[in-house]
């Protein structure tokens, strides 16, 4: 047991911990409280009530040591009347000792002008000067009642009070006339995190506090607890042998822990030595009160709903310290605290799938939004009731004025026109538009042998053979060699046919090596990779197509609205030439299959269409364009200016970062099949060469054989005819 200064008390404590001793101490004010698992400490307080502010610094220390606040940063706001002694509170907030976490502090003084309107202006100026992006959103305000009302009102007006901000108000001077300040409904609203610590000490009785009183109390409870502990051990000892007792007897640490628990249980909330120093701790329970189902009023005016409940969560006294029965900011720690909320939804795959339970009632059974909602309910700690109805346009008729709906659990398109009625969360998904077309057919391979060379190459080769013969013949005839040597010019290369065969032979011997090598290499490439029809895979190709293809978009979609309002020429032309349809009919599907029509929709919706077509025909008839345009943002819908919008956005951001939403979206896409890897029009697969690939070569060989046979027959017929005519002429001559 020690009665000493703060420094000596902590030095003694360090020795007591090493020896595993129970420590009971009385020390100076503004001393960090010893860890409660090893010691009991009471800071001296006269409790006279003449200046209740003297206890604020100790309250702050006790809050930190009990981890009621565990902030890395804080902003301190204080009334000018406390300027002389505020340094003690600042030192308490900056205290860094065993069991107490240091924080970064920013402090602002609120000046106290004479007139109320000047004070309001001063508070607004002070709050506007707080850089919350750097100082954080944790606030401690040490103010009087008059300043409290203005500070709460102006901070709410500047949107400094929200589900992410925590406001702790320390009010040193209160009395019965103004102790009910928390009953003013205009000060606390839905989504606030507000707590109050205010003085309720009595000033009507003798408040002198004696250190000897605490020493007597310590000794009395020490003796009683020790006696009780010994009796309990004696009961057990008397029933077993000495050997068994040596095995099960409590250790020194166990005795110490139990001993401390007994003393604490005896003195907690029973301070007989100081009945004047008492502070009450209250916290506002606000989250979900406007939307929950168990606080409906009897009247028709929904504005009369209860907005909050003040929870008595603890007290502070010099002996017991900062005692809490709940979290100081219950919503920051426990979210919505398990309240039941109302959500709205309807059937809209893949975002929401509505099914019917055994009783025939519609329920949301699956979908991306359903998975997001379950994760939100787990993280934010709420349950929900789902209202299922028919799809309607997301506008004022859905949520505006309906104060019982916290969130519309639907995958809705973010639309600027609708933002005047509702608030959209951050996008849960971004859907791009594409179009589906008939898969390009593989072109005929009969003339594949001509593909390695272009038509100009073939023409050049033919021209080289055809022209070089006459040119060589002309050069030969013009040569003076024949005139000098007196030889005829109509023999040898003087004949065109001889020059032709000469050039042809030379071509085979010289150029043929390069041509054949190039030809063979290209032929192998064309045999391996099939040649397909030119696909239509971009919007501009679709607009310029000369095949008479038509295209369609669904009525009432984001695409229709954007194309209708667009001033970009290609989108204006796309909308002007489109067919606006309600649903994609079988007739249009058949036209897409035959290559006469194109349907434009979400890329994921087109994947569903391709899957249905594959299940129906067992063929990969469709392909997706490579062009993706007009990103459409899909988000959840909340009431206009909802205080929980940022909170929900943070959770959606976290789900994106962890890959949850991406996995859920992929989960509801069509299962992979043999067409899954060939969904794009430009996909190319290796091809196994077969006899049909060489059909053109076979036809050329057959044509050559038939042509040769025909020439042979013709020559034979001509020779036979000449021979027969000569024989007949000889016979006639003989007769003559």
C-alpha positions, 0 to 999 in steps of 0.5 A: 500500500502506497500514498505517494506522488505519481512518479513514486507510485509508478516506480513502486508499481514496477517493483510490485509487478516483478514480485507479483504483489497486490498494490493499493495506492493513493496518488496525485491528480493527473496521474495515469491510472495503474493497470487494473489487472495488477493494481488499484489506484485512487487519484486524490480529489477534494470533490469540493465542486468549486472547479469541476474542470480540475477532474477533466484531465484525470477523466481523459487519462482514465478514458485512455487507460481503459481504452474507451478511446483508442484514436490515433488522432484527435481534434480538441475544441475548448471554450475560452473560459478554460484557456488557463487550465487546458494545458493539463487536458492536452498533456493527458491526451498526449500521455504515452505510458504503459497501457496508454496509446499516444495520439496526434492532437490538434487543438482549437480554442473557441472564443466567447464573444458577448452576443450569440450571433457573434459566437455562432460566427466564431464557432463556424469559423473555427470548424471551417478551419479544421483540415479533417483530411489530415487531423481525422474525424475524432473530436473532443469538445470541452465546452459549457452548455451554451456552447454545446448547443451551438457547436452541435448545430453548426457541426451538423450543418457543416457535415462534420457529424456523420457515421465516420466521425466521433464526437465526445463532449466533456461538460464540466459545469451542469446543474439540474436546470440544464442537465436534460440537454440531451433531450433536444431532438434537434441536436442529435440525428440519424447516423450520428456518433455522439457521447457525453461525459458531464458532471453530476456531482452534488454541491449541497453537502460537505465534500471534503475528502480525506486521504485517511478515509481511503486508507481505512477503506483499503485496509478494511476491504483488504482484511475482508477479502484476505479473510474470505480467500483464506476461508475458501482455501481452507474449505478445499484444504480440509477435504484433501490430503497434503499431497493433493493440496500441493498439486492443486493449490493456487499459484501466487499469481492466481491468488493475486488475481483473485484477491484483486477481483475481491477488493474491486467487487467490494469497493466498486460503485461504493465510494464512501469517502467522496460522494461529490465527484461523480460524472455521468457517461451517456451515448446516443444510439442513432443508427437505423432509428428512422428505418427500423421496423420496431419504432413505428408511431401510431400517427401517420406523420413519419417525421415523428419517428424516434431518432435516437435513444440516450444510453446510460453506459457508465460513470466516472469517479476518482475511486472507480475510474472510467467505468463503462457497461457498453462501448463509448461509441457503440455504433463505431464498434458494433455497427447497427447493433443488430437492428432490423431494416427494410430493403426493397428489391425485385427480380433482375438477373444476374443482380437479384434472383427472386424465387418463391418459398414453401408458403408461396411468398417471393424471396431474394434467393441469390444474385450479386446484390444478394451476396453484397447485401449479406456481406453488408449485413455481416460487416455493419451488423444488421438484419433485414426484411426484403420488400419484393415488388414489380420493377419500377423506374428508380425515381422519387416514387421509389424512395423519396418520401418513403423514410422506412427504406434504407436501401433499394437492393437492386442493381440500378443504372447510375443516371444523372437525371435520377440523382435529384431524387435518390443517391447512388452508391459507388458502382458495384459493377461496370457493364460494357455494351457490345454486339453479337453477330453470326460467327464468320464462316470459313471460306471455301478452300478449293482455290487454296493453292492460289492463296500463297500468291496474290492475283498480281503475282500470278499475273506478273508470272503469266505476263513474264512467260507470255511476253518474254517469248515474243520479245526474245524472238524480235531481238533475235530477228533484229540481230545482224548475226544472221545477215552477216553469216547469211543465215535464215531468221525463221529457224531456231529462236526466230520462231515465237513458239521456240522462244516461248519454250526457251523462256519457260525452260529458263524460268523453271531452271532459274526463277523457279527455285525462289518462287517454289520456296516462297510458294511452299512456305505460304501454302503451309501457312494457309493450310494451317490457319483457315481463312475466314470471312471478314468479320464485323466487330466494330461500330464503324464497320457495322455502320459502313457494312454493305451486306444490308445488316440491321441492328437492334437495341432494347427499349428503355435501356441506358443505351437507348437514352445515351444514344438518343441524347448523344451528339457524336455522329457515329452514335447518332447514326447508330441510333437512327438506324437501330430497331428498338425492341422489347425482347429479342424474338426467335425471328431475330435470333434466326436472322443473327444466325444467318448473318443478317442482323446484329443485336446490341446489349450488355456483354454479359447479357450477350453471353447468356444469349450465346449460352442459350443458343448453344444449348439449343443447337449444340453449335457455336453459331454466335460471336461477340464483337471486339468493340466495347463501348458506353460503360454503364455503371451499376450501383445500389440505391439509397435515399437522397442525402443518406448519412450512410452513403459513405459508409456503404461506399467504403464497404463496397470499395473493400469488397472490390479490393478483396475481389469479392464482387468480381468473383460473385459476378463471375459466379452468375455468368454462364458456365464454360462450354466448348464455345467459351474460348471462341467467343470473339470474332477474331479467334483463330484455331490451328487447323489439321490439314485434310484432303479437302484442303487440297481439293483445288490442287486435285481439280487442277490435276484432273483438269490438266489430265482431261485437257491433255486427254482431250488434246490427245484424242483431238490429235488422234482424230485429226491424224486418222481423218487426214490418213483416211482422206489421203487413202480415199483420195488415192483410191479415187485416183487409182480408179481414174 
